[in-house]
Amino acid sequence: MDVRVFLAAARHGSFTGASKALKLGQATVSRRVASLEAAIGHLVFDRMTDGLSLTAAGEEILPRAEAMEHAALDLRAALRGLEARPEGVVRVAVPPGLAVDLTLPFAKLFYPKYPGIRLEVLSSLANADLTRGEADLAIRLHRPSQLALVSRSLGRFPMGLFASRSYVASLPPNATLNDLDWIGWLGDFSHLPMMKWIAGRVGDVPLRYASNSFVAQREAACAGLGVVALPEIQAATTAELIEVPVGELDMPLGEAFLVIHRPLRLVPRVRAVADFVIDLFSMDTARFAAIFSDSRSKT
């Protein structure tokens, strides 16, 4: 049974999508699925003009195929732990903001000690599936519940509202939250803690500038377009932003978690990266900002 081909076709809903994901010819994918169906004596997909749909037999074998996939990945991860020293590729999945602000200071400290490790940083608000090997470890803004994952809090960090000096100077005396022009996320990100906090304080206000890019939001604030909610440690990486004086805000603390697929936690190169991430998050704001600024000035 070709588990990879069956699962790819089920997840992408077409032989075309599966062939692209697996880098196989579409005819090869179709032939392997047909071979599977002949071997088990049941059709696993209904072929329709707009793609594939699982049959009852396909639904029955899907969880078993996923269990086989996870077992194979666990075995591969366990064998990777036999490496003699930390070297090779480590894929790290991080939210977009941290992909920018964490990578430079991390690399500056990390590479001189571990020149044999190569980092691949995956930047997305969507969580990479660590159990399927999409990344080796991740930094997330919430603790995962999957038993196959181990997690550690990297600490809680204060948040604030930040804007350019010129924008803050333009605000009326004793400005309130309702006087502010807001910069935020484009799309459905209402589940994010800061978006919930803003909605609870000022309601469903239209954003003056919206983007699906963290960097674009911060640059918009630097350009004087409005106010952006940021962790204080990330706001400190640019001199253009200052905190907006609107009184006591009682903003929620952010929290970050280091997440690793359980079989990888003792793999030397993954452990080395994880330990450095922990050290980096233990820095105070001033030291982190200094390392970030120094790293950026040399790129």
KACOR-V421906 format. One line per field, one symbol per residue. ss: DSSP state (@ for helix, = for strand, . for the rest). phi: phi as a letter, one per 30 degrees, with the letter a starting at -180 (. if undefined). burial: I if it has 24 or more other C-alpha atoms within 12 Angstrom, else O. Layout:
BEGIN
ss: ???
phi: ???
burial: ???
END
This chain:
BEGIN
ss: ..@@@@@@@@@@..@@@@@@@@...@@@@@@@@@@@@@@@....====..====.@@@@@@@@@@@@@@@@@@@@@@@@@.......=======.@@@@@@.@@@@@@@@......=======......@@@....====........=========.======@@@@@@......@@@..====.......@@@@@@@@@@......===..@@@@@@@@@....=====@@@@.....===..........========@@@...@@@@@@@@@@@@@@...@@@@@@@@@@@@@..
phi: .ddddedddddciadddddddchbdddddddddddddddcibdcbddbdckcbdddddddceddddddddddddddddddddedbdajdbcccbdedddddcdddddedddddbddcccbcccadddddddcidadabcbcbddcdddccbbdcjcbdcacbadddddddddehdceddccccaddjdbdddedddddddcbidddddbbaccddddddddddidlcbdbdedddddbddcbdddbidchddddbcbdbbdedcdcdeddddddddddddddddeddddddddddddcc
burial: OIIIIIIIIIIOIIIIIIIOOOOOOOOOIIOIIIOIOOOOOOIIIIOOOOOIIIOOOIOOIIOOOIOOIIOOIIOOIOOIIOOOOIIIIIIIIIIIIIIIIIIIIIIIOIOOOIOOIOIOIIIIIOIIIIIIIOIIIIIIIIOIOOOOIIIIIIIOIIIIIIIIOOIIOOIOOOOOIOOIIIIIIOOOOOOOOIIOIIOOOOOOOOIOIIOOIIIOIIIIIIOIIIIIIIIIIIIIIIOOIIIIIOOOOOIOOIIIIIIIIIIIIIIIIIIIIIIIIIOIIOOOOOOIIIIIIOOOOOO
END
